[in-house]
Structures are given as C-alpha cells and as structure tokens.
Amino acid sequence: MAIPPFLAELRSVVGTRPLWLSAVVAVAVDDQGRVLLARRADDGRWAPVGGILDPGEQPADGVVRECLEETGVVVVPELLASVTVSPQVTYPNGDVTQYLVLTFRCRAVGGEARVNDDESLEVGWFGLDELPPMIDTEHERLRHALECRGPAIFSWDGKERPQGL
C-alpha cells in the first residue's frame, strides 16, 4: 500500500511517533440494499472502503475519491452517520497512528465493483445476511450507517449518542 506523499513527508520529520489523522469510511449501498466491502491488502480483513483524507480535502469529497480509487464505484454521500476515534494503530514498520473516523452512508450511482488499486485483494457487494467475517469495529460502522436517520452517532461520556441522548 502506498503512503500518501504528504504523510511520507510528515513521517520524514516525526519518524514513527504517534500521528493523529483524519479518515473517511464509505458504507456504500446499492439499489438492492447490498453493501460494498473490500478485503484489505495490508491485513486481509474485510471492511467498508475508506482511507486518509488529504490535507484540506473536504470529507465528502474524500469518501467519494476513496471509493472510486479503491473499487471503481461512484458514490454520492447521503449522510454523515458517525464520528469515532480508532484505537491507536502500530504498523509493522513501527509507525503509530490514531484516526478520527468519519463514516458516511453513501448511495452507489455508477461504476462497477472491482479491485481498482493495490489496497484491496477483493471487492464485492454483500447482502446483510451474507457478510464475510469482519471485526466488531467494522460491524459497528455498518450499523451506524444503516440505522442512522440523523443526527450522526458519536460517543459522549462513554455512551453512544444521540440515540437516547
């Protein structure tokens, strides 16, 4: 997986020290109610499509870009479903990162699902009753995006909000 140029430059200055980065996730839904998932090349796990925002990039633009770059699917963001923080991640090269993750529910409007770059091993549409194995965090993102009717879900005082504020 290629590291974005801005991040490579930043890493040349800060080394492997922890970085706080913004990321987007697209829970893309087609007209049959299926969700788009990709099997990640870095760890082999299935997950909704996502990635790091470029400096100054609007989150909705970033989620559209990531989906197209990784899967060939064109999406329209419909709802910011959740705002969460990932656990701290230590990569095999020693880089440490933590992400502010903005999860969008998106509607697929074009393209054809395929592996479109080196970040995915497989890409496909899955009915909710036929999801491949995923970690709990990915299931939570799917749930947030599919159940949220607005406003966005976030954690406050250790509780998931706004449901039942």
N, C-alpha and C positions, 0 to 999 in steps of 0.2 A: 504494500500500500504506500502510495506516495504521500509524503508530508507536504502540506501547502507551503509555498515559498515563504510567506510571512512567518509561519511557525518555525521553519528551519532557521530563518534569520534570528528570530527571538531565542530559539534554543542555543544558537551560537554564542549568545550573550549570557543567558541564565543557566546554561547547562541542563542538568536533569532535575533541578529544583521544581517544586510544585507550581503549576500554572493553573489559573482559573480561566476557562474558555467557555464560550457560548456555543451551543449546538442546537440543531433542529432535528425533529423526527416527523416523518410523514406517515400517518396512518391513512393510506390511500385505499379508498373503497370504490369498487366498480359498480356498474348498474345491476349486477346480480347479487350485490351485498357481500362480495368476497373482499378480503384484504390482501394487499400486496406485501410480500415478505421476501427478504433476501438472506441467503446463507453467507455469512461474513467470511472473507478470505483470511482474516487475521486469527480468528479463533474457531471457525466452523459452526458458530451458533446461528440459528435463525432469529431474525429480528425485523421490525419495520425499518424502512430505509431512513437514513439520517446522516448527519455529518456536521462538521465545524463550520460556523459562519465565517466568512471573510471579513476583514476589518471594514467597518462602515456599511456592510450589507444589511439590508432590511430582512428580518427573519422570514417573512412570507416569500420574498424573492429567493432566499437561501433554500427553503424547503422545496420550492419548485425546481431550482437548479440541481439540488442533490438527487431528487427523484429522477429527473431526466438523465443526469450524468451516469447514475448507477444502474438504472433499469430500462431506459428508453421510454418510460411512461410520462406523459404530460399530465400534470395535475393542477387543480385550482384549489387553493386553501379556502376552506369554508369556516373554520372555527379554530381558535386557539383553545385547545382542550385542557392542557395542564402546563404548569411551570414547576419543575422539580430540580433537585440537585442530585447528581450522581454520587456514589461513593468515590473516594479517591482511587484512581487507577494507576498502577505502576506497570509500565510496558516492559517487554523483555530487554530493551536497550537501557532501562533504568529511568527513563523519563517518567515524571509523576505529573498527573493532571487530574483536575476535578472539573465537572461540567455543569453549567446551568443549562438545563434541557427544556426547550420549548416544543411541546408536542402539538401538532396540528392535525385535525381531521381534514382530509383532502378528498376531492372528487376526481376520479380519473376521467380525462376528457380526450385522450388521444395517445398515440404511440402503441408499441407492442412490448409486453414484458419480456425482457431478455437480459442476460448478463451484458452490460454495456461498458464496463471498465474492469480494472484489476481488483476492485474492492469486494466483489461478490463471486462466490463459486456457483450459485444457483439463484434463480429468481422465479417467483411464481405467485399465482393467485390462489388463495385458500378460503374455503368456507369456514365459518366459525366453528363448525363441528368436525373439521378435519385439519386443525392447526398442527404443524410439526412441533416437536419439543422446543420450548423456549424457557428462559429463566423467568422468575417471578416479575422482575422489573419490566420485561417486555410485555407480559400479560397485563400488568398494571397500565402501561401506556395504551395498549389496545382498549382496555376497559374505559379509561379516561376518555379517549377519543370517541368511542362508540356510544357511550352513555351520556356524555356531557351535552347539555342543552344550553349551556351558558349560565352564568359566567364560568371562566376557567377554574379548574380544580388546582388547589395549591395546599401546601402544609402550613399550618399556623398553630403554634403552641402544641406541636406534636400531633395534631389532628388534621385529617384531610378535610379541606373546606372547598367550596361553600356549602355543600350538601349538609343541611342541618346546622349551619353557622353556629 
